[in-house]
């Protein structure tokens, strides 16, 4: 517990001769050990920097192709078969050369219409994939030309770097999987599939038997193709899931912050009038809705003694500084105190600290830097209360005048 209060106090003032000095040196060194704050993630999103898997679009495109093959293959096949029959019948007539131009126009229209039927779902799948990952984000920052994009050295680094190696591995996995699937599925069907390639000059084709055989082969090929696409889609789903997890992990790694970064961001936000206005509005909304319920998740409830209530949260594994989880006044403060008593949350009465934190602290934000010492005592006392070493309610302001209640190690931390 003594280490806890020294660490919290070490965030407020650097003492290189104490244990907290090591933490402060870490702040100065810029070691990025902390998860990114909501502010940094929001700023990165405005610039177009978001976790985005590159394999989701090919996955959805392949799945769209499977659905398209199941739904529209009959119509597409009938159109192609009809055109083929018309062409064969026309070729058998004497005026084939005169009708050749008309057949060419019909073939062009058929090609355009079938291309639209095929390409529209694939384009829609690609658009949906981008929208799903970006949530409709349009970042003009990404459209601006950057000198690094034209630098051949940087391009070579990207190709032969870690990311390039990962892309190569993903490509090899997909190619090997596709080749293996095609081989195992179609190995026994090669002779039957090639049976479709019956020359149009064969007498059986003219008599109709060849056409029936071709239709049977076409149906068989359809089933085999559908099976191949379904298996390829399954492989693409697995690759896309792995790629999305990797992209998210790499994005968080790039966004990691040092403790100094967090403190600097906190100072900048404190001086931004717009941010202050947003915080006040957010605090009012929380006071009306979530403050009472949030109290149950807090580490300690700071009161003044009944008019104000501030719920504090401290998780050293995720954030080095305590956070104002919720706050309320009047009836809401009374309700927060009732919830704290029923849920086993220690209640601390400290009038000066409660008033000061009410005036300067904001919901969802870290406590002000000059209040680290006072809040450290509150957090330490709350830990003792939870372990049964202290009562669940205490007037810390009154007990502060009794130095014998604080361990001698805490005095040396000053």
C-alpha positions, 0 to 999 in steps of 0.5 A: 500500500505504501508503494501505491501512494508513492507511485501516485504521488510520484505522478505529481512531482518528480523525486529521483531519490524515491521509488516514484522517481523511477516512474517519473523517469519512465514518463520522461523517457517516453516508454509507450506502455499505456493504452491510447486514450479516447482522445488520441483514438478520436484524433487518429480517426479524424486523420483516417487512421483506423484498424482496417483488415485488408482481407475483409473485402476479398472475403465478402467479394468471394461470398458475393460470388457464391451467392450470385452463382446460386441465384443468377446462374440459371438466368445467365446460363439460359441467356448464354445458351439461347445466344449459342443456339441462335448463333448455331442456327444462323451459321447453318443458313445461307445468309449467315454473312449478312446476319453476322453484324446483328449477331455481333451487336447482340453479343455485345449487349449480352456481354454488357448486361451479364457484366452488370449482373455480375459486377454490381453485387461484387462492387456492392460487397466491396463498398459494404466492406469499406463502410463496415470498417470505416463506419462512413468515415471520409478522411480528406487527410488521406487524400493529400499527397505525401512525399513519402509515398513518392520516395522509392526508398520508403516504398522498398522498405514497405515491400520488404519490411515486416508488413510486406512479409505478412502480406506475402504470407497471406497471399501464399496461404490463399494461393496454396489453399485455392490450388489445393481445393481445386485439385482435390475437388476437381481431380476426379471430375476433369474428364467429365468437365472436359466433356463440355468441349464438344466441337460444334461440327460434331454430328451428335451436336447437330442432332441434339444429343450433343446438346443434352450431353453439354447441358449435363456437363454444364450442370455438373461443372456448376456444382463443382464450381459452387463447391470450390467457391464455397470452400475458398470462401471458408478459407478467406473467412479464416484469413480475414478474421486473422488479418482483422485481429492482427490489424487491430493489434498493430493499430493499438501498438502504434497508438500506445502512449507514454505516461508523459503523453497522457499527462500532456494530453490531460494538460492540453484538454484542461486549457481547451474551452471547447473540451471543458464545455463538452465535459460539463455537458457530459457530466450533466448527462451522467448526473441525470442517468448513470452516476448512481449506477456507476458508483457500484463500480468505483473504488471509493466515494468522496463526499462533502458530506451529503451535498456532493458525491464523487466516485473515484476509479483507480486501475493501475494496470490500465491507467496510472492516474485515478479517474472521476468515474461519476459525480452528483449533487443533492438527491443524486449524491444521496442516492450515490451514497446509498449505492456505495453503502449497499455495494461495499464501496468505501465512503470518504468524507473530506470537505476541501478535497471534495469541493476542489475536485468537484470544481475542477474534476470532470467525469471520465477524466483523470484527476488534476495533477495538483490533487494527486497527493490528496486523492492518493490518501483517499485511494489508500484508505479505501484499500484498507477499508476493503481489506478490513483494516479500516471502517467503510466510512471515515472523515479523512479530513478530521483524521488527517490531523492525527499523524500517528494513523499514517505509516511512517513510510508515507511521510518519507514519500513526501 
